[in-house]
Amino acid sequence: MNSEVNQSIERLLDKDATSAQRKMALKQLGEVLEEDYILNLPPQRPILKALESLSRRGAVESAVKSKAKKLIKEYGL
């Protein structure tokens, strides 16, 4: 896991992040998961844990939650 992925996870889970920032972080993390899938690598656990955490939060907009759930379903184990 590199620093770019860590920054995206932090931005995704930041309580003060805007919807646009969360959507951008989701896009970047989705690309990492897709890349790992194409290269036949296991999904990165910290990304999946962050997505799971985000999908269970109450104060997050529903579009972001549904995108997180979709990524978990698509790339999770």
C-alpha positions as CSV (number, residue, x, y, z in Angstrom):
1,M,0.0,0.0,0.0
2,N,1.4,3.4,-1.0
3,S,0.9,6.9,0.4
4,E,-1.6,7.8,-2.3
5,V,-3.9,5.0,-1.1
6,N,-3.4,6.0,2.5
7,Q,-4.4,9.6,1.7
8,S,-7.5,8.4,-0.2
9,I,-8.5,6.3,2.8
10,E,-8.0,9.2,5.2
11,R,-10.0,11.5,2.9
12,L,-12.8,9.0,2.6
13,L,-13.1,8.5,6.4
14,D,-12.6,12.2,7.3
15,K,-15.7,13.5,9.1
16,D,-15.1,17.0,7.7
17,A,-14.7,15.8,4.1
18,T,-17.1,17.1,1.5
19,S,-19.2,14.9,-0.8
20,A,-17.0,15.7,-3.7
21,Q,-13.9,14.7,-1.8
22,R,-15.4,11.4,-0.7
23,K,-16.5,10.7,-4.3
24,M,-13.0,11.4,-5.6
25,A,-11.5,9.1,-2.9
26,L,-14.0,6.4,-3.8
27,K,-13.1,6.7,-7.4
28,Q,-9.3,6.4,-6.7
29,L,-9.8,3.4,-4.3
30,G,-12.1,1.7,-6.8
31,E,-9.4,2.1,-9.5
32,V,-6.8,0.5,-7.1
33,L,-9.2,-2.4,-6.4
34,E,-9.8,-2.9,-10.1
35,E,-6.1,-2.8,-10.9
36,D,-5.4,-5.5,-8.2
37,Y,-8.3,-7.6,-9.6
38,I,-6.9,-7.4,-13.1
39,L,-3.5,-8.3,-11.9
40,N,-5.0,-11.2,-10.0
41,L,-3.8,-9.8,-6.7
42,P,-5.9,-10.1,-3.5
43,P,-7.8,-6.9,-2.6
44,Q,-6.1,-4.6,-0.1
45,R,-7.7,-5.2,3.3
46,P,-7.3,-1.6,4.5
47,I,-9.3,-0.4,1.5
48,L,-12.1,-2.9,2.1
49,K,-12.2,-2.1,5.9
50,A,-12.4,1.6,5.1
51,L,-15.3,1.0,2.6
52,E,-17.1,-1.2,5.1
53,S,-16.7,1.5,7.8
54,L,-18.0,4.2,5.5
55,S,-21.0,2.1,4.4
56,R,-22.1,1.8,8.0
57,R,-21.9,5.5,8.9
58,G,-25.1,7.3,9.5
59,A,-23.9,10.8,8.5
60,V,-22.8,10.0,5.0
61,E,-24.9,10.7,1.9
62,S,-26.6,7.6,0.4
63,A,-24.9,7.9,-3.0
64,V,-21.5,7.5,-1.4
65,K,-22.7,4.6,0.8
66,S,-24.2,2.7,-2.1
67,K,-20.9,3.2,-4.1
68,A,-18.9,1.9,-1.2
69,K,-21.2,-1.2,-0.9
70,K,-21.0,-1.8,-4.6
71,L,-17.2,-1.8,-4.4
72,I,-17.2,-4.2,-1.5
73,K,-19.6,-6.6,-3.3
74,E,-17.6,-6.4,-6.5
75,Y,-14.0,-6.7,-5.1
76,G,-14.4,-8.1,-1.6
77,L,-13.8,-11.7,-0.7
